[in-house]
Amino acid sequence: VSHWTLPQLEDKEVKVVTFTNCETVELLVNGRSCGTRRLSDFEDRMIPWKVRYEPGTIKAVGKNGEQELCSHELKTAGEPARIDLSPDRRTVRADGRDLCHVEVTVSDTNGTLVPDASHVIQFEVSGAGRIIGVDNGDMTSLEPYRDTRRKAFYGKALVILQSTSEVGQVRLTATSPGLSSGALVINTQESPRQPSKQ
């Protein structure tokens, strides 16, 4: 599973696969242990489980011996409430070419991804940048890439920003009816001068 929001499967058995480089993995649903399995027992290094779905949390804990080294938890999402924006960079070069990829997520009030959200999200940019593309990962979508709006796919979308030659800030806002809007600021800085060729 890639998320733990499966209302259509409540009280039904679901398959879960864990991946780790730790010696063992313990799986917990709402804090209750579903057991511990050793990586060495699975030649393909994929550790399968069958658990009964119930809303809440599912957590995998990786251990070497008794020492907990890592964990990963998924939470059941509530109703769509807001738009979260996450850039891959906070600063770009003001050279008219540099890019920033912004992940757009429809989340509940706690910031958990709502995987079945399909809201149309409108983007607006101001300052020292422009939108050069939008996407959502849906290979069947006929929406244009060069646009300022995109329908969320499995609760997500993507905006690609490009700098201008102006040093300053790029301000991006994302809005959709019924959701709290998202906003972020990206800084643009002077591009380093290239050494002149002799």
N, C-alpha and C positions, 0 to 999 in steps of 0.2 A: 504494500500500500504506500502511496505517496502522501496521503492525508488521512485523517481520522474523522471525517464527516460523511457518514454512510447511513443516513436515516432509512433508506430502503432495505438495509440489511440488519436492522436492529433485531437482536436475539438470534441471528443466524451466524453460522460459522464462516469465517473469512480466512483467506490465506495471507500470511505475512512472511516476508523474507528479510533476514538481517544479514548484513555484511560487516566483517570486522577483521582486524589483524591481531586482536587480543586472543588469549587462550580460551576464554569462555564468554558467553553472552547470556544474561538473564533478561527475560521479557516480563514486563509487568503491565497489567491493564487496571487502571484506577487504583494503583498501588498494590494490587494482588499479584503475586508471582505466578507466572505460567510455567516456571521451571527454568533450569539452566542447561545449556548445551555447549559441548566442546567443539571448537573449530576443527580439530584434528579428526573428528568423526565424519566430516563432509569433504570429499575430495574436490568438489567444485567450489569450495569455500563459500557456498550459499547455504545459509542455515534456515530451513523452512519451519513454519509454525502454522497450526490451525487453532484459531481462538474465536470465541463467541464475541461478536461486536456489541458494544454498549457505549453510549456517549460518555465522553470524559477524556481520559488520556491513555496513550499507550507509550511505553518507554522501554528502550533497549539499553542495557548497561553492560559495557565491556570490562572484563577483569583479567588480570594476570594473578593467579593465586587468589588471595583475598583482597588484593588491592584494586579498587575501582579506578580505571584509567580514563574512561570516556562514557558518555551517554548521549542519547538522542531521543527527544520526546515529541510526539504529535498530539495536538489537542483538537477536540471537536469545536468547530466554529459555530458562532451564533449568527444572528441576522446581519446582513451587510450594513455597514455603518459609515465607513470612511474610505478615502483613497490614500494609500501610502506610496511615497516616491523614494526610490533608493538608487542614487547615481553610482556608477563605477569609478568616478573621479570627482573630486571637488574643485580641481583647478585644471584649466586647459590653456594652451598657448593661443595668443591672439594673432594667429597667422592666417585666418580665413579657411583653414583646413582641418584643424584638430577637432576630435569628436568626443562626446560624452554619451554613454548609453544609460538610460534611466529606466529601471524596472518599476512597473506600475502594478500595485496590488490592491484589490478590493478586500478590505479586512472588516472584522467585527470590532466591537468597542474595545476589545483587549489586544487588537493587533494581529489576530489569527486570520490567516488566509481563508476566504470563503470560496471553496473550490468550484461551486456551481454558479458563481456570479457571472453574469453576461451583460453588465451595464455598458451602454455606449458612453465613452469618456471623451470629453472635449478638452483639448490642450491649447494653452495660450502662452506665448513666450514674448519677453520684452528685454531690452538692453542689448548687450554685446553678443548676441547669438541668434540662431534661427533653428527651426525644426526642419530636418531634411528627410525624416522618415518615421513611420510608425508601423508597428507589427504586433501580432499576438500569438504567433506560433501555430495558428490554424491553417493547415495546408489547403483546406477547401474554401477558405475565405476569398471572396472576390473584391474585398475592400482595397482601395489603392494604397500603396505604400507612402506616396507623397500626399499627405493629408494632415489635418490637425485634429482628427478624431479617430477613435478605434473602439471596437467592441471588445470587451474583456473576454478572454478564452480561458476556461478553468480558473477564473478570477484574476488573470494576469494580462498585461500588455507591455509594450516597450515603446519608448520614445528615443529617437537619436537626435541629439543636439549638435550643432556645428558652430564654432566660434566665427566671429568676424575679425577684422583687423583692429578692432577697438579694444583697448585695455579697460576693464571694468567688471561688470557682473552680468550674468544671464539669469533671468528670473522666469521660472516655469510654474504654471498653475494647471491643475487638472480638476475638472468639475464633472458632476453627473447628478441628475435630479435624484433627490432622496439620500444622497451621500454627503458627508462632510468633505470639503475640497482638500486637495493636497497641494503643497507648494514647496519649492526649494530654490536655493540660490547657488549658482556655480560661478567661481571667480575666473577671470581671464587675465593672463599676465603676458608681458612682453616676450615675444619669441626670441630666444638667443640668436645673436648674429652668427651667420655662417662665415667661416674664415674665407677670405678672398683667395681665388686661385691665381697662382703666379704664372 
